[in-house]
Amino acid sequence: MALTKFAGAVAVITGGASGIGFATAGALREREAHVVLADINAEGLLKAQEQLRQNNPGAQGEILTVPVDVTDEAQVQAVMRRAEEAFGSIDLVVTCAGIGRGGPIDTFSSNDMQTMMNINFMGTYNCVQWALPAMRRQGSGYFVFLSSVAGKLGTPMLTGYCASKWAVRGFSAALRAELFGTGIGVTTVYPAWVDTPMVRQETDDAMRLLNVQVMLTPQQVASEILQAVMEGRRDLTLAPNPDIAFALQLFNADQDKAEDVMGQAMQRQLANLANQSSE
């Protein structure tokens, strides 16, 4: 079921101190929603809260900030409890907390993999576990999960990231089926590269090999998210990059061929890098 009215609605946003989470909070504030910003960066939360107030001083919705590690189930439970106690309901949960890291599978440690799964997937899972009781009592609610185009593609050098984002995709599909008829909706978001701190901080060889071209802003993604929620859309894929759009089409048409094409392209990149190093 769609959420068509944001005025007075209560939205919990993880990763709310920056990037897509912060932009979504701003878009919701413009529509008079109450926002609960949850982020592991406590100092960043306070700055985000102040900036949201400065950006829209006349907004009626309130802002609550709660430091949280989304991998800690008890902390996520506390966030949802505070949101419901403060505002009386939980109408929307947007899971933006996430990390990205690339590299050859040979050097991508099990610790790196576990950390990425804990944040990108288990953080989403924990939010559902502890927001769902309030939504069931209300007979309504909405989840927005941030996956990635990497949740639809098999991208070399992003094996761990792809695994975590495919997990979000599969979880979303199963959850939608399980929640059928409850009045609770789920939109899964699959953006290409977005101008966020996560992308700007990645400067390793893997990211250079991927030829990252950022063509989305957090504000664009936030606007599309709210429109998708209002329409009750299950899938929001945002891929303005021609190469990524082509890869998505190819994966849908012939996954075997797509894997070979992407593998060949990566091998050419590696060969070019080796030639440049030897010159």
Secondary structure, 3 states (H helix, E strand, C coil): CCCCCCCCCEEEEECCCCHHHHHHHHHHHHCCCEEEEEECCHHHHHHHHHHHHHHCCCCCCCEEEEECCCCCHHHHHHHHHHHHHHHCCCCEEEECCCCCCCCCCCCCCHHHHHHHHHHHHHHHHHHHHHHHHHHHHHCCEEEEEECCHHHCCCCCCCHHHHHHHHHHHHHHHHHHHHCCCCCEEEEEEEECCECCHHHHHCCCHHHHHCCCCCCECHHHHHHHHHHHHHHCCCEEEECCCHHHHHHHHHHHHCHHHHHHHHHHHHHHHHHHHHHHHHC
